[in-house]
Amino acid sequence: MKKLVLLFIPLLSFGQKIYSIDYSTLSDFKVYVVDYESQSDLKVYKVDYVSQARGNEGLWHFVKYKSQADKKIFFVDYASQSDLKIFFVKYKSQAGWRNSAKKHLIY
């Protein structure tokens, strides 16, 4: 008897196509941009192309339309209102999680 084993390996992005929405109630999670890297949960690098926004390591591509996004975010004014604190980095190699407990927000 032959057994067929199917492995579902996610080959596409893990929610790194981002759309900034105008209302918090329509967002998947709320984001606050911190002033210092040490205050962040995730260090984010904005990539130029959708194809570069793979994995769950902080490589975000901001899309023009809500329908193109994997995740819709709302930027809040205070850290206490946020689900995720991010810091925008200058180089792709700097992107990544500082608090891996928050990774579930992007999946």
N, C-alpha and C positions, 0 to 999 in steps of 0.2 A: 504494500500500500504506500503510495507516494503522498507525502505531505507537502502542501504548498504553504510557504511562509511568506506573508506579505509584510514588508517593512514600509512604513510611511515616513519617509524622510522629508522634512520640509526643505524644499529647495528654493523656495521663493523668499521674499523678505519677511521679516518678523515684525511687521508694523512700523517700518521706518519711513514710509511715505506719510508725511504729516500735513495736516491742514489746520490752520489757525482759525478757529470759529469765533463768532461774535457773542455767543451766549453760553454761559457755564453749564446750563441745564442740557445743552445739546452735545457737550463734550464727553469724550471717553475718560479724560482725567484733566486735572487742573495743574498748571505749571507755573513755577516762580523762577525767575532768572536771578541768581545770586551774584554778588559782587566778587566773591573769591572762590577759587576752585575747592578749597577745603570745606566750604559750606554746602557743596553740591552732593546730590545722590548720583547724578549722571553728568559726565562731561560730554558735550555734544559738539560735533563738527558738521557744519552744513555743507553737503556735497552738491555739486552742480548738476549731476545726472541721476535719474531714477535708478539706473543700473548699478550705481555705486552705493545705494542705500540698502545693502543686504546685511543680514545678521542682526543681532541685538546688542550692538556695541556702541551705540551713540552716533552712528552715521545717518543723519537725517536729511531727507530731501523734502522741502516744502513745496507742495503741489498747488496748482492754481485753482483747482476745482474740488469741492467736497467729495464728489463721487470717485475721484482718483485716489483718495487717501485710505490708508490702512487704519490710521488713528486720527481723531479730531481732538485738538487740544484747545484749552482756554488759558490765556495768560492772566494771572491774578496779580493784584497790587501788593499783597502781603504774604510772606512765607507761611504764616499760620493757616492761610486759606488753601494752600497747595497740597496736591497729592505727591508731586515730584519736584524736587529742586534741581535745576540744571545750571550749568556754566558753559558758555560757548568758548571753545578753544580755537586757537589759530591754526593748528596743524592736525591733520587726520590721525597721525600716530598718537596724539594725546587723548583721543576720544576713548571713553569706556566708563564702566560702572565703578562707583566708589561705595555704593550701598546696594549690594546684589539682592537684598530683600525686596527691592522695589521693581525687579525685573518683570514681574508678572503684569505690570501695567502696560508693557509694550507688546507682550505676546497676544 
